[in-house]
Amino acid sequence: MRVTSPGFKANAGRALTDPQLQKALKRLKGGFQVARLKAAEQLPEFEALRDQAREIKDFTLAHLDFYLELFEERVGFAGGKVHWAANASAAREIVLDICREAGAKKILKGKSMVTEEIGLNDHLEAHGLQVIETDLGEYIIQLRKEPPSHIIAPAIHVSKDQVSEDFRKHHTDLEPKRPLEEPRELLDEARQILREHFLTADVGITGANFLVAASGSSVIVTNEGNGDLTQTLAKTHIVVASIEKVVPTMEDCATLLRVLSRSATGQELSVYTTFSTGPRRAGDPDGPVDYHVVLLDNGRTQLLGNEFREVLRCIRCGSCMNSCPVYGAVGGHAYGWVYPGPIGAVLTPALVGVEKAWHLPSASSFCGKCEEVCPVRIPLPKLMRHWRERAFEAGKAPATQRFGLKIWSLFARRPGLYRLATRLASRLLRMLGRKRGSLSKLPLAGGWTSERDLPVPPGPTFSDLYHRRKS
Amino acid sequence: MSAGRDIILGRVRKALGRGPLPPEKQLKLRSRLAHPKRNLVPQRGDLAGPELVGLFVTMARKADAEVERLSDWSQVPNAVRQYLDRNHLPLNINLAPEPLLQALDWDGFQVWRDLPRREDKVAVTGCFAAAAETGTLVVTSGPEHATSLNLLPDHHLVVLPASRIRGSYEDTWDMLRLAYPDAPPRTVLWITGPSRTGDIEQTLQLGAHGPLRLQILLIDDLDDA
């Protein structure tokens, strides 16, 4: 997937003036956030479960090599095969090889962010395979040739009229004059079209919400049922999952599931939670004949070893973006890659490079809402701050910002000078704003005062007051 | 391919600042798997008898499943017939090859006993267990239960004996480990309500790719157990 994160400022500017997108984002505010709060209220243990969810993830990460090897062993016991992909291109090749070996032509996919991350669809299509997304949102954006704009609601930016237009354009075998306006009509048409694909697929590819080491199971959590049809009806099931998805036991998985759906959509539990262990057994009437799991690193081990380790706890619920005022204003596409919102602001610089994505951790007001709602309590603002430091060290901050900081440090390192300057500034501001008690314009801060006034300082500076009181 | 394995495991260990875990530590971690420790289990499901069944019914309905209570197995065919009549459907069903279901009197029905076909609208199956905490059915794959039966037909009618209801997910895993000591079945599917999507303008719609309706026929067998 092409990275457009370097153009964040321009992307965000366009998003802010896109009335269609703004309408969609408004809906988001009343939806997931409110539902999450209600679900949390109804489970008295919710906060304690979040603590445990964090501990489970931390414990697993501290023993990651052990649980990955155990997972591989157990998948083997069940008759499946684990493949290890150090980076995106290795993962793409492994999946392509499995598809070729299976003699596959038609590949169906359940929703998977990690396959977006490695650009799997383009690669398979470039090698002559037909790839069909089956999650309704993913199907819509596949027709539109767009990237997802939210990790659990990928087509949240698209209106029903646009969906209707896309369906008419692509489903050319159907009666052109059919009614196709209401969400129900659109869903029924997609259901009918995709059903035919489910029944004729050669390979089904899904992601995984969790990998359970003790049993060698891959777990998907869905509402539509498309992931289950994808992994049940094709002859070959390929799971693509990044290495931090592994958890020790079903008991640990249960704890994480209890916080996942509630944080994501506010449901007590998503409709389908499916534990798949190996290929179909002797006597099973259906299920895949071959079962593969591709374990992907692609930058995770680097995060494991530095100050960003905590981000690997993420279970991809999307609650950080649902509650983020910046995401709520500019939407997902502005972030310019697979993972938008606060989690994207921390992951994207790590996975595509800080030189391309340094705008993202800077696009935050540090209101802290993301950390407040994160089911595994990732300190997202702190991690964004680490990226800001790194970006600054890499010389990414604009010249004006560097100049400003230099001036400030000149004063900050000389307390006497600092006190004198703040005293003078305070007096000057009081003089300028004497009439109104506030200032609506300031030199060099036009961007700040365009939205708000600066109240005039009330009198002596803090350090003057402090010294007076002490003496 | 094993190159990828060595690279990743090497990087993990480097990041963790150590070599492979010493054998005694590995043994300790492995011994924890044989007797998996429960984390905090919500109190909500800590009930028994009719209260537990009541919680299941409440939670399943909250997830938009329909629940009908029957006093014994012999009432199942009639309940299915009434459901089909109410929904103006012909008496055609796709019946899972489970002995308890097959033994019932399906006189008057057209019964298909193989994998679901395109035209099959109604599946009647059993289920392994249920977790009351969220009204969740636990359905397992096996010779007597094709996974596609739960997913392809528009209507899924599930027969659940009340004695199979447990309070929590953990309780259902304990049952599963008793029934399948070596490894879980290929597919363990938790179903909480009928399929749905909010992908078009966040408008919730029931019946996405899976069943449009989920009807639970709950058999009150608590006294027999």
Interface residues (C-beta under 8 A of the other chain):
Chain A: A24 R27 L28 G31 L43 P44 E45 A48 L49 Q52 I56 A62 H63 L64 D65 F66 L68 E69 L70 F77 A78 H83 W84 A85 A86 A90 I94 T134 D135 L136 G137 I140 A153 P154 A155 I156 S159 K160 V163 P183 R184 L186 L187 R191 L194 R195 F198 L199 A213 A214 S215 G216 S217 N223 E224 G225 N226 D228 L229 T232 L233 I243 P248 T249 M250 E251 D252 A254 T255 L257 R258 T265 Q267 E268 L269 S270 V271 Y272 T273 T274 F275 S276 T277 G278 P279 R280 R281 G283 D284 P285 D286 G287 L295 D297 T301 Q302 L304 G305 N306
Chain B: M1 S2 G4 R5 I7 I8 L9 R11 V12 R13 K14 A15 L16 G17 P20 L21 Q26 L29 R30 R32 L33 P36 K37 R38 N39 L40 P42 Q43 R44 M59 K62 A63 D114 L115 R118 E133 T134 G135 T136 S141 G142 P143 A146 T147 S148 N150 L151 L152 S168 Y169 E170 W173 A183 P184 P185 R186 T187 V188 L189 W190 I191 T192 G193 P194 S195 R196 T197 G198 D199 I200 E201 Q202 T203 Q205 G207 A208 H209 G210 P211
